[in-house]
Amino acid sequence: MTRLLSAMTSPEVTDQIERNPIAVIPFGSVEQHGPHLPNGTDTIAASLVADALADELDALIVPFGPYGVTPIHAGHPGTVDLSRSTFESLLIDICEEVIGMGVRRLVFVNWHEGNIASLDAVATDIQDRYQGVYVVTSQACYVAQRLYATEGGELTHGGGIETMAVMAADPDLVHLERSGDPTRSEKASALDEMRRGRETHGYITDVTEIDPQGWYGNPQWANAERSSTFAGTVAAEIAKAVKAIFDLREDTR
């Protein structure tokens, strides 16, 4: 039986939630990813991981939609940017609907950094307003970055890890022949490190600040062998953390 809410019947959704009141919601974006990857790369990656994670958790999958908060890519053909207010309003409505159905545990699976502030805001708001409802957010892109670092995988915009994720979904969507030689600008790497800092960080307001092409990295790192295990590898790592957090919340209720 499918776990995707939109593909299930109403009684099937009821049965799923009664068995296990956990819902997984994937988040990505629609934005340019260079000449070699589709605009929906982030959404594709998030959906793959969320599907595998739902299997790990025996959870319902609740689709959010393809779009995200991505102002740094606005104006580039293929990019659709939602305002934070639109994104957050939609997410609050979705969360309230599934909570009304009986869901008590929400897992946000995100592959797009521009969504982080909104996800944090909504998660804390929902958890504060609904007693007994807990939310966990996983930055799946950062999990993948850590897992594949020892193999030379890099989380760059349009680089190896993102290419691998799309390859896992549909190899026909990947056009490595269009990417040219790997771009490894020291400035691009430094700017990515800057904006991802945990203690002190700066901001990027236009992707061309990172690289004039709007992407950088080594797409050629991706291959069929790596892509075949991508979703399961990342989801298994996230599942361990999610289960530990929910166990902790049960203990502190």
N, C-alpha and C positions, 0 to 999 in steps of 0.2 A: 504494500500500500504506500502511496506517495505520502510524504510529510509536508508537502507544500500546501498551505492553507487555501490558496486560490484554485488549486486543482482537486481539492477534497470536497465531499458533500458535507452538509451541515452536521448530520449525525456522526460522520467520521471525525470531524473536528472535536465534537463533544467527547467522543470516546478517547481521542488522543489526549486531550487536556485532563480528563478524569484520571487517565492512567499516569500521566506525568505532566504537571502544570508548568512546563518550561517552553518558552518560545525563543527562537533564534532569529534575529533580524540582521540581514547583511546590508552594508553601506559602501557605496563607491562613488563614482562620478562619471560624467561624460565630458571629456576634455581631450585636446590634441595630444597624441603620443608619438609625434614624429611621423616619418613617411612609412614606417614599417609595422606599426601596431594600431589596432582600432581605437577609436575615441572612447569606447566603453571599457577599456582595459581594467580600470580599477573596479568597476562593477562586476566584470567577469571574474576577476580574482576573488572578490569578496563572496560572490555567490557560490563558487566552487568550494571554498573553505567552509562556508556556512552549511552547505549541503552535507559535507563530510562530518562536520561537528554535530549536526542534528542527529546523524546516525550514532555518533559516539554517546550522545546524551539522551537518546530516545526522545527528541524534542520536536515540536512543531516549527516549521519554517514559515515566517511571516514576511512576504516581500514588501520592501519599502518603495522601490522604484529605482530607476537607473541614475537619477541626478543627485548631485551633491553641491557643496559650497566650494566653489573654485574660482574666486575672482582673479587669481594670479594668471589664469589661462584665458580670461575673458577677452574677446576680440579675435581670438585665433579660430579659424574655420573649424567647425565640428564641436566647439565647446558650448555647453549649456550650463550657465551658472545660476544657482538658486541663491537668493538672499538668505541670511541666517534666520530671519523671521519666518520666511516661508518654510524652510527646512524644519525648523523647530516646531512650528505649528502643525505641520503634517505628522511629524513623529509623535508629538503629544497625543494627537487624535488617534493614531494607530495604537499606541500603547494603552490608552484608556479603553479602546474597543476590546482589545484582547484581554485586558484585566477584567473587564466586564464579563467576558466569557469564562473566566476562572483561572487564567494564567497568573502565576505568582512568582515566577522567576523569568527575567528577561536577560538575554545575552545579545549585546550589540557586537557584531563582527565587522570591523571597519578596515578598509584598504586605502582610504584617502585622508591625507593629513589635514586638509582644509575642513573636514567634518568634526575634528576633535573637540573644538571648543563647544560646538552645539551639542554634541553627544554628551559631554560632561554636564552641561547645563540641564539638559532634559533628564538625564539619568538621576541626578541629585534631586531635581524637582519631583519627579515621579515617585521616587523612593520615599521622599519626605511626606508626600500627600496620601500615599496608599500604604497603610499599615500592613505589614506582613509581606509586602512586595519588595523584592531585592533585584537590583540591576548590576550586571557585570559588563564591562566594555573591554574587548580585546582588540588591540591594534595589530591585526593579523599581518600587516606589512612589516612591522617591526619584529614580530615573531619569526617571520621568514628570513628577515635580514640576519638575525642571530643564528638561525639554524643552518643557513647556507654560507655563512662567512668563511668557515673552514675549507669550503670547496671552491672559494673564489667568487661566490655570489655577492653581488652588490645591489643594494636598493637605491637605484637611481631612476630618474624619470625616463622610462622607455628603455631601461637597460636590461641586464641579464635576468634578474629575478622576475620582473614584470613580463618579459618575453616568455619565460618558462611558464608562467601562470596562464597566459593566453594560449600557448602551445598545448597545455593540458586540456583546455576547453575545446579548441578547434585549431589544428595546425594550419588550416587553410587561411586563417585570419592573420597569420604571421608572414611578413614579407622581408626576410633577412637580406635578400638581394638588393633591397632599396636602402638599407641602413648605412652602407659604406663602411669605412674603417671605424673601429671603436674610437669614441671620443672620450678622453680622460683628462679633461681640464683640471688642473690643480685648484683653480679658483672655484669651479663648480663643486668639487668635493668639499672644499672649505666652507662654501656657503651652505651646503646641505648639512654639514656638521654644525654650523652656527645655528641654523633654525631648529635643529633637533636637540639642542642642548637641554639637559635636565635642570641645571643650576642657573645658568644665564644664557639667554638666547636672543637673537635678533629676528628680523622679519623680512620676507620677500614679498613684494607687491606685484611683481611681473616676472613670469618665468624666464624671460630673456635676460634677467639679471644673472641667472644661473648659467645659462648658455644661450648665445644668440640664436641657435637652431631651435630652442625650446625643448630640447631633450639632450641627454648625454648618457654614456655608459657603453657596455659591451653586450649587445644583444646576442652575439655569436656564442656566448657562454651557455645559453640554453640549448638543451638537446632533448630528444625523445625519452631517453632513459630517466633523466631528472624530472621531466614533466609528468611522467606516468605515476609518480608517487607524490607529487607536489601536494595535492589537496589533503590526502591522508596523513602525510607527515606533519603539516602545519596544524591540521585539526586535532591530531592526537596530542600535540603539545599544549594547545589551547584547552583541550578538554581536561587535562590534568589540573591546570590552574583554576578553571571554572569550578570543578568539583571541590577543590580545596577551599575556595572562597565560599561556596554555598554551604559546605560543611561547617565552616567557621561561623557563618551567620546563623545557622541553626543552633549552634552552641551558645550564641550570645543574644538570642531572642528574648 
